[in-house]
Amino acid sequence: MLGKTIPVPRLECIYGDEGCDYLYSKNVLLKPLSWTSSLAQLRDRITAATGYSFRIVIGNQYRSGQDSIGWHSDNGPSMGFNLAIASVSLG
């Protein structure tokens, strides 16, 4: 797998604070779009419930049983220190 380009088997997007780029698998770099008002409201509700200040949201759309996300760990250097992940499932 190392050094090979593999298509991402899902649709993904990222929104968040300026400069909060997210790098995964050593070669996939996501640059966040500005928060939408709906996403900012959701972020604020999650922050109020958890006490953690989230700086990005990554959206994955799984179109069919063929789309997926593989086993992974969310502790890469671009994630920062004392990281937290909130998961919201829609649909």
Distance bins in CASP14 RR format, pairs under 12 A and 6 or more apart:
PFRMAT RR
TARGET T0000
AUTHOR 0000-0000-0000
RMODE 2
METHOD distances of the structure
MODEL  1
1 25 0 0 0 0 1 0 0 0 0 0 0
1 26 0 0 0 0 0 1 0 0 0 0 0
1 27 0 0 0 0 0 1 0 0 0 0 0
1 70 0 0 0 0 0 1 0 0 0 0 0
2 25 0 0 0 0 1 0 0 0 0 0 0
2 26 0 0 0 0 1 0 0 0 0 0 0
2 27 0 0 0 0 1 0 0 0 0 0 0
3 25 0 0 0 0 1 0 0 0 0 0 0
3 26 0 0 0 0 1 0 0 0 0 0 0
3 27 1 0 0 1 0 0 0 0 0 0 0
4 25 0 0 0 0 0 1 0 0 0 0 0
4 26 0 0 0 0 0 1 0 0 0 0 0
4 27 0 0 0 0 1 0 0 0 0 0 0
5 25 0 0 0 0 0 1 0 0 0 0 0
5 26 0 0 0 0 0 1 0 0 0 0 0
5 27 1 0 0 1 0 0 0 0 0 0 0
5 28 0 0 0 0 1 0 0 0 0 0 0
6 25 0 0 0 0 1 0 0 0 0 0 0
6 27 0 0 0 0 1 0 0 0 0 0 0
6 28 0 0 0 0 1 0 0 0 0 0 0
6 68 0 0 0 0 0 1 0 0 0 0 0
6 70 0 0 0 0 0 1 0 0 0 0 0
7 28 0 0 0 0 0 1 0 0 0 0 0
7 66 0 0 0 0 0 1 0 0 0 0 0
7 67 0 0 0 0 0 1 0 0 0 0 0
7 68 0 0 0 0 0 1 0 0 0 0 0
8 24 0 0 0 0 1 0 0 0 0 0 0
8 25 0 0 0 0 1 0 0 0 0 0 0
8 27 0 0 0 0 0 1 0 0 0 0 0
8 28 1 0 0 1 0 0 0 0 0 0 0
8 30 0 0 0 0 0 1 0 0 0 0 0
8 58 0 0 0 0 0 1 0 0 0 0 0
8 59 0 0 0 0 0 1 0 0 0 0 0
8 60 0 0 0 0 1 0 0 0 0 0 0
8 61 0 0 0 0 0 1 0 0 0 0 0
8 62 0 0 0 0 0 1 0 0 0 0 0
8 63 0 0 0 0 0 1 0 0 0 0 0
8 67 0 0 0 0 1 0 0 0 0 0 0
8 68 0 0 0 0 1 0 0 0 0 0 0
8 69 0 0 0 0 1 0 0 0 0 0 0
8 70 0 0 0 0 0 1 0 0 0 0 0
9 60 0 0 0 0 0 1 0 0 0 0 0
9 61 0 0 0 0 0 1 0 0 0 0 0
9 62 0 0 0 0 1 0 0 0 0 0 0
9 63 0 0 0 0 1 0 0 0 0 0 0
9 64 0 0 0 0 0 1 0 0 0 0 0
9 65 0 0 0 0 1 0 0 0 0 0 0
9 66 1 0 0 1 0 0 0 0 0 0 0
9 67 1 0 1 0 0 0 0 0 0 0 0
9 68 1 0 1 0 0 0 0 0 0 0 0
9 69 1 0 0 1 0 0 0 0 0 0 0
9 70 0 0 0 0 1 0 0 0 0 0 0
10 28 0 0 0 0 0 1 0 0 0 0 0
10 58 0 0 0 0 0 1 0 0 0 0 0
10 59 0 0 0 0 1 0 0 0 0 0 0
10 60 1 0 1 0 0 0 0 0 0 0 0
10 61 1 0 0 1 0 0 0 0 0 0 0
10 62 1 0 1 0 0 0 0 0 0 0 0
10 63 1 0 0 1 0 0 0 0 0 0 0
10 64 0 0 0 0 1 0 0 0 0 0 0
10 65 0 0 0 0 0 1 0 0 0 0 0
10 66 0 0 0 0 1 0 0 0 0 0 0
10 67 1 0 1 0 0 0 0 0 0 0 0
10 68 1 0 0 1 0 0 0 0 0 0 0
10 69 1 0 0 1 0 0 0 0 0 0 0
10 70 0 0 0 0 1 0 0 0 0 0 0
11 58 0 0 0 0 0 1 0 0 0 0 0
11 59 0 0 0 0 1 0 0 0 0 0 0
11 60 1 0 0 1 0 0 0 0 0 0 0
11 61 1 0 1 0 0 0 0 0 0 0 0
11 62 0 0 0 0 1 0 0 0 0 0 0
11 63 1 0 0 1 0 0 0 0 0 0 0
11 64 0 0 0 0 0 1 0 0 0 0 0
11 67 1 0 0 1 0 0 0 0 0 0 0
11 68 0 0 0 0 0 1 0 0 0 0 0
11 69 0 0 0 0 0 1 0 0 0 0 0
12 22 0 0 0 0 0 1 0 0 0 0 0
12 24 0 0 0 0 0 1 0 0 0 0 0
12 28 0 0 0 0 1 0 0 0 0 0 0
12 30 1 0 0 1 0 0 0 0 0 0 0
12 32 0 0 0 0 0 1 0 0 0 0 0
12 57 0 0 0 0 0 1 0 0 0 0 0
12 58 1 0 0 1 0 0 0 0 0 0 0
12 59 1 0 1 0 0 0 0 0 0 0 0
12 60 1 0 1 0 0 0 0 0 0 0 0
12 61 1 0 0 1 0 0 0 0 0 0 0
12 62 0 0 0 0 0 1 0 0 0 0 0
12 63 0 0 0 0 0 1 0 0 0 0 0
12 67 0 0 0 0 0 1 0 0 0 0 0
12 68 0 0 0 0 0 1 0 0 0 0 0
12 69 0 0 0 0 1 0 0 0 0 0 0
13 22 0 0 0 0 0 1 0 0 0 0 0
13 30 1 0 0 1 0 0 0 0 0 0 0
13 31 0 0 0 0 0 1 0 0 0 0 0
13 32 0 0 0 0 1 0 0 0 0 0 0
13 33 1 0 0 1 0 0 0 0 0 0 0
13 36 0 0 0 0 0 1 0 0 0 0 0
13 39 0 0 0 0 0 1 0 0 0 0 0
13 56 0 0 0 0 0 1 0 0 0 0 0
13 57 0 0 0 0 1 0 0 0 0 0 0
13 58 1 0 0 1 0 0 0 0 0 0 0
13 59 1 0 1 0 0 0 0 0 0 0 0
13 60 0 0 0 0 1 0 0 0 0 0 0
13 61 0 0 0 0 1 0 0 0 0 0 0
14 20 0 0 0 0 1 0 0 0 0 0 0
14 21 0 0 0 0 1 0 0 0 0 0 0
14 22 1 0 1 0 0 0 0 0 0 0 0
14 23 0 0 0 0 0 1 0 0 0 0 0
14 24 0 0 0 0 0 1 0 0 0 0 0
14 28 0 0 0 0 0 1 0 0 0 0 0
14 29 0 0 0 0 1 0 0 0 0 0 0
14 30 1 0 1 0 0 0 0 0 0 0 0
14 31 1 0 0 1 0 0 0 0 0 0 0
14 32 1 0 1 0 0 0 0 0 0 0 0
14 33 1 0 0 1 0 0 0 0 0 0 0
14 34 0 0 0 0 0 1 0 0 0 0 0
14 35 0 0 0 0 0 1 0 0 0 0 0
14 39 0 0 0 0 0 1 0 0 0 0 0
14 55 0 0 0 0 0 1 0 0 0 0 0
14 56 1 0 1 0 0 0 0 0 0 0 0
14 57 1 0 0 1 0 0 0 0 0 0 0
14 58 1 0 1 0 0 0 0 0 0 0 0
14 59 1 0 0 1 0 0 0 0 0 0 0
14 60 0 0 0 0 0 1 0 0 0 0 0
14 78 0 0 0 0 0 1 0 0 0 0 0
15 22 0 0 0 0 0 1 0 0 0 0 0
15 30 0 0 0 0 1 0 0 0 0 0 0
15 31 0 0 0 0 0 1 0 0 0 0 0
15 32 1 0 1 0 0 0 0 0 0 0 0
15 33 1 0 1 0 0 0 0 0 0 0 0
15 34 1 0 0 1 0 0 0 0 0 0 0
15 35 1 0 1 0 0 0 0 0 0 0 0
15 36 1 0 0 1 0 0 0 0 0 0 0
15 37 0 0 0 0 0 1 0 0 0 0 0
15 38 0 0 0 0 1 0 0 0 0 0 0
15 39 1 0 1 0 0 0 0 0 0 0 0
15 40 0 0 0 0 1 0 0 0 0 0 0
15 42 0 0 0 0 0 1 0 0 0 0 0
15 43 0 0 0 0 1 0 0 0 0 0 0
15 54 0 0 0 0 0 1 0 0 0 0 0
15 55 0 0 0 0 0 1 0 0 0 0 0
15 56 1 0 0 1 0 0 0 0 0 0 0
15 57 1 0 1 0 0 0 0 0 0 0 0
15 58 0 0 0 0 1 0 0 0 0 0 0
15 59 0 0 0 0 1 0 0 0 0 0 0
16 22 0 0 0 0 1 0 0 0 0 0 0
16 30 0 0 0 0 0 1 0 0 0 0 0
16 31 0 0 0 0 1 0 0 0 0 0 0
16 32 1 1 0 0 0 0 0 0 0 0 0
16 33 1 0 0 1 0 0 0 0 0 0 0
16 34 1 0 0 1 0 0 0 0 0 0 0
16 35 1 0 1 0 0 0 0 0 0 0 0
16 36 0 0 0 0 1 0 0 0 0 0 0
16 39 1 0 0 1 0 0 0 0 0 0 0
16 40 0 0 0 0 1 0 0 0 0 0 0
16 42 0 0 0 0 0 1 0 0 0 0 0
16 43 0 0 0 0 1 0 0 0 0 0 0
16 53 0 0 0 0 0 1 0 0 0 0 0
16 54 0 0 0 0 1 0 0 0 0 0 0
16 55 1 0 0 1 0 0 0 0 0 0 0
16 56 1 0 1 0 0 0 0 0 0 0 0
16 57 1 0 0 1 0 0 0 0 0 0 0
16 58 0 0 0 0 1 0 0 0 0 0 0
16 59 0 0 0 0 0 1 0 0 0 0 0
17 31 0 0 0 0 0 1 0 0 0 0 0
17 32 1 0 0 1 0 0 0 0 0 0 0
17 33 0 0 0 0 0 1 0 0 0 0 0
17 34 0 0 0 0 1 0 0 0 0 0 0
17 35 1 0 0 1 0 0 0 0 0 0 0
17 39 0 0 0 0 0 1 0 0 0 0 0
17 40 0 0 0 0 0 1 0 0 0 0 0
17 43 0 0 0 0 1 0 0 0 0 0 0
17 53 0 0 0 0 1 0 0 0 0 0 0
17 54 0 0 0 0 1 0 0 0 0 0 0
17 55 1 0 1 0 0 0 0 0 0 0 0
17 56 1 0 0 1 0 0 0 0 0 0 0
17 57 0 0 0 0 0 1 0 0 0 0 0
18 31 0 0 0 0 1 0 0 0 0 0 0
18 32 1 0 0 1 0 0 0 0 0 0 0
18 33 0 0 0 0 0 1 0 0 0 0 0
18 34 1 0 0 1 0 0 0 0 0 0 0
18 35 0 0 0 0 1 0 0 0 0 0 0
18 55 0 0 0 0 1 0 0 0 0 0 0
18 56 0 0 0 0 0 1 0 0 0 0 0
19 29 0 0 0 0 0 1 0 0 0 0 0
19 30 0 0 0 0 0 1 0 0 0 0 0
19 31 1 0 0 1 0 0 0 0 0 0 0
19 32 1 0 0 1 0 0 0 0 0 0 0
19 33 0 0 0 0 0 1 0 0 0 0 0
19 34 0 0 0 0 0 1 0 0 0 0 0
19 55 0 0 0 0 1 0 0 0 0 0 0
19 56 0 0 0 0 1 0 0 0 0 0 0
19 78 0 0 0 0 0 1 0 0 0 0 0
20 29 0 0 0 0 0 1 0 0 0 0 0
20 30 0 0 0 0 1 0 0 0 0 0 0
20 31 0 0 0 0 1 0 0 0 0 0 0
20 32 1 0 1 0 0 0 0 0 0 0 0
20 33 0 0 0 0 0 1 0 0 0 0 0
20 34 0 0 0 0 0 1 0 0 0 0 0
20 35 0 0 0 0 0 1 0 0 0 0 0
20 53 0 0 0 0 0 1 0 0 0 0 0
20 54 0 0 0 0 1 0 0 0 0 0 0
20 55 1 0 1 0 0 0 0 0 0 0 0
20 56 1 0 1 0 0 0 0 0 0 0 0
20 57 0 0 0 0 0 1 0 0 0 0 0
20 58 0 0 0 0 0 1 0 0 0 0 0
20 78 0 0 0 0 1 0 0 0 0 0 0
20 79 0 0 0 0 0 1 0 0 0 0 0
20 80 0 0 0 0 0 1 0 0 0 0 0
21 28 0 0 0 0 0 1 0 0 0 0 0
21 29 1 0 0 1 0 0 0 0 0 0 0
21 30 1 0 0 1 0 0 0 0 0 0 0
21 31 1 0 1 0 0 0 0 0 0 0 0
21 32 1 0 0 1 0 0 0 0 0 0 0
21 33 0 0 0 0 0 1 0 0 0 0 0
21 55 0 0 0 0 0 1 0 0 0 0 0
21 56 0 0 0 0 1 0 0 0 0 0 0
21 58 0 0 0 0 0 1 0 0 0 0 0
21 77 0 0 0 0 0 1 0 0 0 0 0
21 78 1 0 0 1 0 0 0 0 0 0 0
21 79 0 0 0 0 0 1 0 0 0 0 0
21 80 0 0 0 0 0 1 0 0 0 0 0
22 28 0 0 0 0 1 0 0 0 0 0 0
22 29 1 0 0 1 0 0 0 0 0 0 0
22 30 1 0 1 0 0 0 0 0 0 0 0
22 31 0 0 0 0 1 0 0 0 0 0 0
22 32 1 0 0 1 0 0 0 0 0 0 0
22 55 0 0 0 0 1 0 0 0 0 0 0
22 56 1 0 0 1 0 0 0 0 0 0 0
22 57 0 0 0 0 0 1 0 0 0 0 0
22 58 1 0 0 1 0 0 0 0 0 0 0
22 59 0 0 0 0 0 1 0 0 0 0 0
22 74 0 0 0 0 0 1 0 0 0 0 0
22 76 0 0 0 0 1 0 0 0 0 0 0
22 77 0 0 0 0 0 1 0 0 0 0 0
22 78 1 0 1 0 0 0 0 0 0 0 0
22 79 1 0 0 1 0 0 0 0 0 0 0
22 80 0 0 0 0 0 1 0 0 0 0 0
22 83 0 0 0 0 0 1 0 0 0 0 0
23 29 1 0 1 0 0 0 0 0 0 0 0
23 30 1 0 0 1 0 0 0 0 0 0 0
23 31 0 0 0 0 0 1 0 0 0 0 0
23 56 0 0 0 0 0 1 0 0 0 0 0
23 76 1 0 0 1 0 0 0 0 0 0 0
23 77 1 0 0 1 0 0 0 0 0 0 0
23 78 1 0 1 0 0 0 0 0 0 0 0
23 79 0 0 0 0 1 0 0 0 0 0 0
23 80 0 0 0 0 0 1 0 0 0 0 0
24 30 1 0 0 1 0 0 0 0 0 0 0
24 58 0 0 0 0 1 0 0 0 0 0 0
24 69 0 0 0 0 0 1 0 0 0 0 0
24 70 0 0 0 0 0 1 0 0 0 0 0
24 72 1 0 0 1 0 0 0 0 0 0 0
24 73 0 0 0 0 1 0 0 0 0 0 0
24 74 0 0 0 0 1 0 0 0 0 0 0
24 75 0 0 0 0 0 1 0 0 0 0 0
24 76 1 0 0 1 0 0 0 0 0 0 0
24 77 0 0 0 0 0 1 0 0 0 0 0
24 78 1 0 0 1 0 0 0 0 0 0 0
24 79 0 0 0 0 1 0 0 0 0 0 0
25 69 0 0 0 0 0 1 0 0 0 0 0
25 70 0 0 0 0 0 1 0 0 0 0 0
25 72 0 0 0 0 1 0 0 0 0 0 0
25 73 0 0 0 0 0 1 0 0 0 0 0
25 76 0 0 0 0 0 1 0 0 0 0 0
25 78 0 0 0 0 0 1 0 0 0 0 0
26 76 0 0 0 0 1 0 0 0 0 0 0
26 77 0 0 0 0 0 1 0 0 0 0 0
26 78 0 0 0 0 0 1 0 0 0 0 0
28 58 0 0 0 0 0 1 0 0 0 0 0
28 72 0 0 0 0 0 1 0 0 0 0 0
28 78 0 0 0 0 0 1 0 0 0 0 0
29 78 0 0 0 0 1 0 0 0 0 0 0
30 56 0 0 0 0 1 0 0 0 0 0 0
30 57 0 0 0 0 0 1 0 0 0 0 0
30 58 1 0 0 1 0 0 0 0 0 0 0
30 59 0 0 0 0 1 0 0 0 0 0 0
30 60 0 0 0 0 0 1 0 0 0 0 0
30 78 0 0 0 0 1 0 0 0 0 0 0
31 56 0 0 0 0 0 1 0 0 0 0 0
31 58 0 0 0 0 0 1 0 0 0 0 0
31 78 0 0 0 0 0 1 0 0 0 0 0
32 39 0 0 0 0 0 1 0 0 0 0 0
32 54 0 0 0 0 0 1 0 0 0 0 0
32 55 0 0 0 0 1 0 0 0 0 0 0
32 56 1 0 1 0 0 0 0 0 0 0 0
32 57 0 0 0 0 1 0 0 0 0 0 0
32 58 0 0 0 0 1 0 0 0 0 0 0
32 59 0 0 0 0 0 1 0 0 0 0 0
32 78 0 0 0 0 0 1 0 0 0 0 0
33 39 0 0 0 0 1 0 0 0 0 0 0
33 56 0 0 0 0 0 1 0 0 0 0 0
33 57 0 0 0 0 0 1 0 0 0 0 0
33 58 0 0 0 0 0 1 0 0 0 0 0
33 59 0 0 0 0 0 1 0 0 0 0 0
34 40 0 0 0 0 1 0 0 0 0 0 0
34 56 0 0 0 0 0 1 0 0 0 0 0
34 57 0 0 0 0 0 1 0 0 0 0 0
35 41 0 0 0 0 1 0 0 0 0 0 0
35 42 0 0 0 0 1 0 0 0 0 0 0
35 43 1 0 0 1 0 0 0 0 0 0 0
35 44 0 0 0 0 1 0 0 0 0 0 0
35 54 0 0 0 0 0 1 0 0 0 0 0
35 55 0 0 0 0 1 0 0 0 0 0 0
35 56 0 0 0 0 1 0 0 0 0 0 0
35 57 0 0 0 0 1 0 0 0 0 0 0
36 42 0 0 0 0 1 0 0 0 0 0 0
36 43 0 0 0 0 0 1 0 0 0 0 0
36 57 0 0 0 0 1 0 0 0 0 0 0
37 43 0 0 0 0 0 1 0 0 0 0 0
37 44 0 0 0 0 0 1 0 0 0 0 0
38 44 0 0 0 0 0 1 0 0 0 0 0
38 45 0 0 0 0 0 1 0 0 0 0 0
38 57 0 0 0 0 0 1 0 0 0 0 0
38 90 0 0 0 0 0 1 0 0 0 0 0
39 45 0 0 0 0 0 1 0 0 0 0 0
39 46 0 0 0 0 0 1 0 0 0 0 0
39 54 0 0 0 0 0 1 0 0 0 0 0
39 56 0 0 0 0 0 1 0 0 0 0 0
39 57 1 0 1 0 0 0 0 0 0 0 0
39 58 0 0 0 0 0 1 0 0 0 0 0
39 59 0 0 0 0 1 0 0 0 0 0 0
39 88 0 0 0 0 0 1 0 0 0 0 0
39 90 0 0 0 0 0 1 0 0 0 0 0
40 46 0 0 0 0 0 1 0 0 0 0 0
40 47 0 0 0 0 0 1 0 0 0 0 0
40 54 0 0 0 0 0 1 0 0 0 0 0
40 55 0 0 0 0 0 1 0 0 0 0 0
40 57 0 0 0 0 1 0 0 0 0 0 0
41 47 0 0 0 0 0 1 0 0 0 0 0
41 48 0 0 0 0 0 1 0 0 0 0 0
41 57 0 0 0 0 0 1 0 0 0 0 0
42 48 0 0 0 0 0 1 0 0 0 0 0
42 49 0 0 0 0 0 1 0 0 0 0 0
42 54 0 0 0 0 1 0 0 0 0 0 0
42 57 1 0 0 1 0 0 0 0 0 0 0
42 59 0 0 0 0 0 1 0 0 0 0 0
42 86 0 0 0 0 1 0 0 0 0 0 0
42 88 1 0 0 1 0 0 0 0 0 0 0
42 90 0 0 0 0 0 1 0 0 0 0 0
43 49 0 0 0 0 0 1 0 0 0 0 0
43 50 0 0 0 0 0 1 0 0 0 0 0
43 51 0 0 0 0 0 1 0 0 0 0 0
43 52 0 0 0 0 0 1 0 0 0 0 0
43 53 0 0 0 0 1 0 0 0 0 0 0
43 54 1 0 1 0 0 0 0 0 0 0 0
43 55 0 0 0 0 1 0 0 0 0 0 0
43 56 0 0 0 0 1 0 0 0 0 0 0
43 57 1 0 0 1 0 0 0 0 0 0 0
43 86 0 0 0 0 1 0 0 0 0 0 0
43 88 0 0 0 0 0 1 0 0 0 0 0
44 50 0 0 0 0 0 1 0 0 0 0 0
44 51 0 0 0 0 0 1 0 0 0 0 0
44 52 0 0 0 0 0 1 0 0 0 0 0
44 53 0 0 0 0 1 0 0 0 0 0 0
44 54 0 0 0 0 1 0 0 0 0 0 0
44 57 0 0 0 0 0 1 0 0 0 0 0
45 51 0 0 0 0 0 1 0 0 0 0 0
45 54 0 0 0 0 0 1 0 0 0 0 0
45 86 0 0 0 0 0 1 0 0 0 0 0
45 88 0 0 0 0 1 0 0 0 0 0 0
46 52 1 0 0 1 0 0 0 0 0 0 0
46 53 0 0 0 0 1 0 0 0 0 0 0
46 54 1 0 0 1 0 0 0 0 0 0 0
46 55 0 0 0 0 0 1 0 0 0 0 0
46 57 0 0 0 0 1 0 0 0 0 0 0
46 84 0 0 0 0 1 0 0 0 0 0 0
46 85 0 0 0 0 0 1 0 0 0 0 0
46 86 1 0 1 0 0 0 0 0 0 0 0
46 87 0 0 0 0 0 1 0 0 0 0 0
46 88 1 0 0 1 0 0 0 0 0 0 0
47 53 1 0 1 0 0 0 0 0 0 0 0
47 54 1 0 0 1 0 0 0 0 0 0 0
47 55 0 0 0 0 0 1 0 0 0 0 0
47 57 0 0 0 0 0 1 0 0 0 0 0
47 84 0 0 0 0 0 1 0 0 0 0 0
47 86 0 0 0 0 1 0 0 0 0 0 0
48 54 0 0 0 0 0 1 0 0 0 0 0
48 86 0 0 0 0 0 1 0 0 0 0 0
49 84 0 0 0 0 0 1 0 0 0 0 0
49 86 0 0 0 0 1 0 0 0 0 0 0
49 88 0 0 0 0 0 1 0 0 0 0 0
50 84 1 0 0 1 0 0 0 0 0 0 0
50 85 0 0 0 0 0 1 0 0 0 0 0
50 86 1 0 0 1 0 0 0 0 0 0 0
50 87 0 0 0 0 0 1 0 0 0 0 0
50 88 0 0 0 0 0 1 0 0 0 0 0
51 84 0 0 0 0 1 0 0 0 0 0 0
51 86 0 0 0 0 0 1 0 0 0 0 0
52 82 0 0 0 0 1 0 0 0 0 0 0
52 83 0 0 0 0 1 0 0 0 0 0 0
52 84 1 0 1 0 0 0 0 0 0 0 0
52 85 0 0 0 0 1 0 0 0 0 0 0
52 86 1 0 0 1 0 0 0 0 0 0 0
53 82 0 0 0 0 0 1 0 0 0 0 0
53 83 0 0 0 0 0 1 0 0 0 0 0
53 84 0 0 0 0 1 0 0 0 0 0 0
53 86 0 0 0 0 0 1 0 0 0 0 0
54 79 0 0 0 0 0 1 0 0 0 0 0
54 83 0 0 0 0 0 1 0 0 0 0 0
54 84 1 0 0 1 0 0 0 0 0 0 0
54 85 0 0 0 0 1 0 0 0 0 0 0
54 86 1 0 0 1 0 0 0 0 0 0 0
54 87 0 0 0 0 0 1 0 0 0 0 0
54 88 0 0 0 0 0 1 0 0 0 0 0
55 78 0 0 0 0 0 1 0 0 0 0 0
55 79 0 0 0 0 0 1 0 0 0 0 0
55 80 0 0 0 0 1 0 0 0 0 0 0
55 83 0 0 0 0 0 1 0 0 0 0 0
55 84 0 0 0 0 0 1 0 0 0 0 0
55 86 0 0 0 0 0 1 0 0 0 0 0
56 74 0 0 0 0 0 1 0 0 0 0 0
56 78 0 0 0 0 1 0 0 0 0 0 0
56 79 0 0 0 0 1 0 0 0 0 0 0
56 80 0 0 0 0 0 1 0 0 0 0 0
56 83 0 0 0 0 0 1 0 0 0 0 0
56 84 0 0 0 0 0 1 0 0 0 0 0
56 85 0 0 0 0 0 1 0 0 0 0 0
56 86 0 0 0 0 0 1 0 0 0 0 0
57 85 0 0 0 0 0 1 0 0 0 0 0
57 86 0 0 0 0 1 0 0 0 0 0 0
57 87 0 0 0 0 0 1 0 0 0 0 0
57 88 0 0 0 0 1 0 0 0 0 0 0
57 90 0 0 0 0 0 1 0 0 0 0 0
58 69 0 0 0 0 0 1 0 0 0 0 0
58 74 0 0 0 0 0 1 0 0 0 0 0
58 78 0 0 0 0 0 1 0 0 0 0 0
58 79 0 0 0 0 0 1 0 0 0 0 0
58 85 0 0 0 0 1 0 0 0 0 0 0
58 86 0 0 0 0 0 1 0 0 0 0 0
58 87 0 0 0 0 0 1 0 0 0 0 0
58 88 0 0 0 0 0 1 0 0 0 0 0
59 69 0 0 0 0 0 1 0 0 0 0 0
59 87 0 0 0 0 0 1 0 0 0 0 0
59 88 0 0 0 0 1 0 0 0 0 0 0
59 89 0 0 0 0 0 1 0 0 0 0 0
59 90 0 0 0 0 1 0 0 0 0 0 0
60 67 0 0 0 0 1 0 0 0 0 0 0
60 68 0 0 0 0 1 0 0 0 0 0 0
60 69 1 0 0 1 0 0 0 0 0 0 0
60 70 0 0 0 0 0 1 0 0 0 0 0
60 72 0 0 0 0 0 1 0 0 0 0 0
60 87 0 0 0 0 0 1 0 0 0 0 0
60 88 0 0 0 0 0 1 0 0 0 0 0
60 89 0 0 0 0 0 1 0 0 0 0 0
60 90 0 0 0 0 0 1 0 0 0 0 0
61 67 1 0 0 1 0 0 0 0 0 0 0
61 68 0 0 0 0 0 1 0 0 0 0 0
61 69 0 0 0 0 0 1 0 0 0 0 0
61 89 0 0 0 0 0 1 0 0 0 0 0
61 90 0 0 0 0 1 0 0 0 0 0 0
61 91 0 0 0 0 0 1 0 0 0 0 0
62 68 1 0 0 1 0 0 0 0 0 0 0
62 69 0 0 0 0 1 0 0 0 0 0 0
62 70 0 0 0 0 0 1 0 0 0 0 0
62 89 0 0 0 0 0 1 0 0 0 0 0
62 90 0 0 0 0 0 1 0 0 0 0 0
62 91 0 0 0 0 0 1 0 0 0 0 0
69 87 0 0 0 0 0 1 0 0 0 0 0
72 79 0 0 0 0 0 1 0 0 0 0 0
72 85 0 0 0 0 0 1 0 0 0 0 0
73 79 0 0 0 0 1 0 0 0 0 0 0
73 83 0 0 0 0 0 1 0 0 0 0 0
73 85 0 0 0 0 0 1 0 0 0 0 0
74 80 0 0 0 0 0 1 0 0 0 0 0
74 83 1 0 0 1 0 0 0 0 0 0 0
74 84 0 0 0 0 1 0 0 0 0 0 0
74 85 1 0 1 0 0 0 0 0 0 0 0
74 86 0 0 0 0 0 1 0 0 0 0 0
74 87 0 0 0 0 0 1 0 0 0 0 0
75 81 0 0 0 0 1 0 0 0 0 0 0
75 82 0 0 0 0 0 1 0 0 0 0 0
75 83 1 0 0 1 0 0 0 0 0 0 0
75 84 0 0 0 0 0 1 0 0 0 0 0
75 85 0 0 0 0 0 1 0 0 0 0 0
76 83 0 0 0 0 1 0 0 0 0 0 0
76 85 0 0 0 0 0 1 0 0 0 0 0
77 83 0 0 0 0 0 1 0 0 0 0 0
79 85 0 0 0 0 1 0 0 0 0 0 0
END
